[in-house]
Amino acid sequence: MLKLRPATLADVPTLKAWDQEPHVISATTDDPDADNAFEGIVWEDEIAAGSDVSRYYVAELDGRPIGAMQVIDPHLEPTHYWGDIAPNLRAVDIWIGAPADLGQGHGEEMMRQALALCFADEAVTAVIIDPLASNTRAHKFYQRIGFKPIGRRLFNGEDDCLVHELTRADWRSALSAK
């Protein structure tokens, strides 16, 4: 059974290893020379700084870590990565760690649980994501879950992304259709 739990400092070695996986790197940057996915992140600091504004989660399958995700409040997070953005949103980043765990439906289950977590806060109106515009596989994945593309955007002056959104109403509609 897959379950999400808050990341702890004990997860740092695993996160560092996944940070160097080629499939994780290619999902986060178009730079062919990148050595890691999350350039400049100090995992110990990221995990220790977890709060209601930004928190990392680890997905475990029968107690074995297989993936990670970050859930942030893009309106309140201190780097202002999303710029001037409305309140009551959540932004999610997700990745599967080891290549052997790809393509088995784990990402969809991780997103299902993350969306339930995000929308458990009645104030949250939508969840947004920012896959690279070049990552068409991610676009198909998110659209299959119910996200809708809302426009292209350049982040940090270099990350060309196709932003997607899943509103609370669309999420509820998808739940009731199942």
C-alpha positions as CSV (number, residue, x, y, z in Angstrom):
1,M,0.0,0.0,0.0
2,L,1.3,3.4,-0.9
3,K,1.2,6.2,1.7
4,L,2.5,9.8,1.9
5,R,4.2,11.0,5.0
6,P,6.1,14.2,5.8
7,A,9.7,13.9,4.9
8,T,12.2,13.8,7.8
9,L,16.0,14.4,8.0
10,A,16.4,10.6,7.8
11,D,15.2,10.9,4.2
12,V,17.9,13.3,3.1
13,P,20.3,10.6,1.7
14,T,17.5,9.2,-0.4
15,L,16.5,12.6,-1.7
16,K,20.1,13.4,-2.5
17,A,20.4,10.1,-4.5
18,W,17.1,10.8,-6.4
19,D,18.3,14.3,-7.1
20,Q,21.0,12.8,-9.4
21,E,18.7,10.4,-11.3
22,P,18.7,11.2,-15.0
23,H,14.9,10.9,-15.3
24,V,14.4,13.3,-12.4
25,I,16.9,15.8,-13.8
26,S,15.3,15.8,-17.2
27,A,11.9,16.5,-15.6
28,T,13.2,19.6,-13.9
29,T,15.5,21.2,-16.4
30,D,16.2,21.4,-20.1
31,D,19.9,21.9,-19.4
32,P,21.6,18.8,-20.9
33,D,24.7,19.4,-18.6
34,A,22.8,19.5,-15.3
35,D,24.2,17.1,-12.7
36,N,21.2,17.2,-10.4
37,A,17.6,18.0,-10.5
38,F,17.3,20.6,-7.8
39,E,20.3,22.9,-8.3
40,G,21.3,24.7,-5.2
41,I,18.9,22.9,-2.8
42,V,20.4,21.9,0.6
43,W,18.1,19.0,1.5
44,E,18.8,19.2,5.2
45,D,17.6,22.9,5.2
46,E,14.6,22.2,3.0
47,I,13.3,19.4,5.2
48,A,14.1,21.2,8.5
49,A,12.2,24.3,7.2
50,G,9.0,22.4,6.6
51,S,5.8,24.3,7.5
52,D,2.3,24.9,6.3
53,V,3.7,27.1,3.6
54,S,6.1,24.5,2.1
55,R,6.5,20.8,3.1
56,Y,8.1,17.8,1.5
57,Y,6.5,14.4,1.6
58,V,7.9,10.9,0.9
59,A,5.8,8.3,-0.8
60,E,6.4,4.8,0.6
61,L,5.2,1.5,-0.9
62,D,5.0,-1.0,1.9
63,G,7.5,1.0,3.9
64,R,10.0,1.5,1.0
65,P,10.5,5.1,-0.2
66,I,9.7,5.4,-3.9
67,G,9.0,9.0,-4.5
68,A,8.7,12.5,-3.1
69,M,6.7,15.6,-3.5
70,Q,6.6,19.2,-2.3
71,V,3.3,21.0,-1.5
72,I,3.5,24.8,-1.2
73,D,1.3,27.7,-0.8
74,P,2.5,29.7,-3.8
75,H,1.1,33.0,-2.4
76,L,3.0,32.8,0.8
77,E,6.2,31.0,0.0
78,P,9.2,33.2,0.6
79,T,11.1,32.8,-2.7
80,H,8.1,34.2,-4.6
81,Y,8.8,31.6,-7.3
82,W,5.2,31.9,-8.6
83,G,5.4,35.7,-8.6
84,D,2.2,37.7,-7.8
85,I,-0.3,35.0,-7.5
86,A,-3.8,34.7,-5.9
87,P,-4.2,33.3,-2.4
88,N,-5.9,29.9,-1.6
89,L,-3.9,27.9,-4.1
90,R,-1.5,25.0,-3.6
91,A,1.4,24.1,-5.9
92,V,2.7,20.5,-6.2
93,D,6.0,19.1,-7.4
94,I,6.2,15.3,-7.7
95,W,8.9,12.8,-8.7
96,I,9.4,9.1,-8.6
97,G,12.9,8.3,-7.3
98,A,14.2,5.0,-8.8
99,P,13.8,4.2,-12.4
100,A,12.4,0.7,-11.5
101,D,9.4,2.4,-9.8
102,L,8.4,4.4,-12.9
103,G,5.3,3.5,-15.0
104,Q,3.5,1.5,-12.3
105,G,0.8,3.9,-11.3
106,H,2.6,5.2,-8.2
107,G,2.6,8.8,-9.4
108,E,-1.1,8.8,-10.0
109,E,-1.7,7.4,-6.5
110,M,0.7,10.0,-5.0
111,M,-1.2,12.8,-6.8
112,R,-4.6,11.4,-5.6
113,Q,-3.4,11.5,-2.0
114,A,-1.7,14.9,-2.4
115,L,-4.9,16.4,-3.9
116,A,-6.9,15.1,-1.0
117,L,-4.4,16.7,1.3
118,C,-4.5,20.0,-0.5
119,F,-8.3,20.2,-0.8
120,A,-8.8,19.1,2.8
121,D,-8.3,22.8,3.5
122,E,-11.7,24.2,2.5
123,A,-10.0,27.6,1.6
124,V,-8.0,26.0,-1.2
125,T,-9.7,26.7,-4.6
126,A,-7.2,25.0,-6.9
127,V,-3.9,23.2,-7.3
128,I,-1.3,24.3,-9.8
129,I,1.7,22.6,-11.3
130,D,4.5,23.8,-13.6
131,P,5.9,20.9,-15.7
132,L,8.5,22.0,-18.3
133,A,6.9,22.8,-21.7
134,S,9.2,20.1,-23.2
135,N,7.9,17.4,-20.8
136,T,4.9,16.3,-22.8
137,R,4.8,13.0,-20.9
138,A,4.1,15.0,-17.7
139,H,1.4,17.0,-19.5
140,K,-0.4,13.8,-20.5
141,F,-0.1,12.5,-16.9
142,Y,-1.5,15.6,-15.3
143,Q,-4.3,16.0,-17.9
144,R,-5.3,12.4,-17.4
145,I,-5.8,13.2,-13.7
146,G,-7.9,16.3,-14.5
147,F,-5.5,19.2,-14.7
148,K,-6.1,21.7,-17.5
149,P,-3.3,23.7,-19.1
150,I,-3.7,27.4,-18.4
151,G,-0.7,28.9,-20.1
152,R,3.0,28.9,-20.7
153,R,5.3,30.7,-18.3
154,L,9.0,31.3,-17.9
155,F,10.2,30.8,-14.3
156,N,13.5,31.9,-12.9
157,G,14.2,33.4,-16.4
158,E,15.0,30.0,-17.8
159,D,12.4,27.3,-17.0
160,D,9.9,27.3,-19.9
161,C,6.8,25.7,-18.3
162,L,3.2,24.8,-19.2
163,V,1.3,25.7,-16.1
164,H,-1.7,23.4,-15.4
165,E,-4.5,23.9,-12.8
166,L,-7.1,21.6,-11.2
167,T,-9.9,23.5,-9.5
168,R,-11.8,22.2,-6.5
169,A,-14.9,21.9,-8.6
170,D,-13.1,19.8,-11.3
171,W,-11.5,17.6,-8.6
172,R,-14.9,17.0,-7.0
173,S,-16.4,16.2,-10.4
174,A,-13.6,13.7,-11.1
175,L,-14.1,12.0,-7.7
176,S,-17.8,11.6,-8.2
177,A,-17.3,10.2,-11.7
178,K,-15.3,7.3,-10.3
